[in-house]
Amino acid sequence: MERRSGIAMIEDGFWRRKRLDEMSTEEWESLCDGCGKCCLVKLEDEETGEVAYTDVACRLLDLGTCRCSAYADRQAHVPDCIALDPGAVDRLPWMPPSCAYRLLHEGRDLPAWHPLVSGDPSSVHRAGASARGRIVSERSVGESELEDHVVSWPSARMRTRRRRAVPC
C-alpha cells in the first residue's frame, strides 16, 4: 500500500478495475469521500415517496470534519443508521448524486476532488462538495422544525466523467 499526501492508496485506481462487490473492506471504506451528505436527515413524502434533504446532520456527525464521531459502533447509538454494502447501493435512491458508491454503481468515475483521486482528504471540502459549513446538528433542531430545514444542494449532481470500456 503506498501513501500519497496522507491518504493510504490501497491500489491506485482500483475503483476503475473492480466492481463494488469485488472490493476489499479497506477499498470499500476508502471510497467514502467524507462529504457528510448521507448523514443528513431526510424527509420522505408519504404520498409520493419523494425524499427531501435537510441541512440537519445526524447527532454523531462531526460538523467540522464531516465524519462520524462513532463510526465503528454507530448503529448502537443510531439504530436506523444504514450499514452500506454493495447490495444496498441499488436500494438507496436517496444517496447523494456525488457519492462515490453511487457514481461507481452508475458506471461513472470519481471526480477530481475525491480524496482517492486528489490524494488530499480535504479536497472534498475545498471543492465545495461536502456539507461542511452548511449544516447544523440534529441536537439543536426539534423534529417539528425539520421541514424548515429542507435544502436542495445535497441532491445537485456534480460533474463526473463517464468511464470508457478499455479493451483487454
Sequence and secondary structure as in RCSB ss.txt:
>XXXX:A:sequence
MERRSGIAMIEDGFWRRKRLDEMSTEEWESLCDGCGKCCLVKLEDEETGEVAYTDVACRLLDLGTCRCSAYADRQ
AHVPDCIALDPGAVDRLPWMPPSCAYRLLHEGRDLPAWHPLVSGDPSSVHRAGASARGRIVSERSVGESELEDHV
VSWPSARMRTRRRRAVPC
>XXXX:A:secstr
 EEETTEEESSTTHHHHS GGGS HHHHHHT     GGGEEEEE TTT  EEEEEEE TTEETTTTEETTGGGHH
HHSTT     HHHHTT TTS TT HHHHHHTTB   TTSHHHHS TTHHHHTT S TTS EEGGGS GGGGGGGE
ESGGG      B      
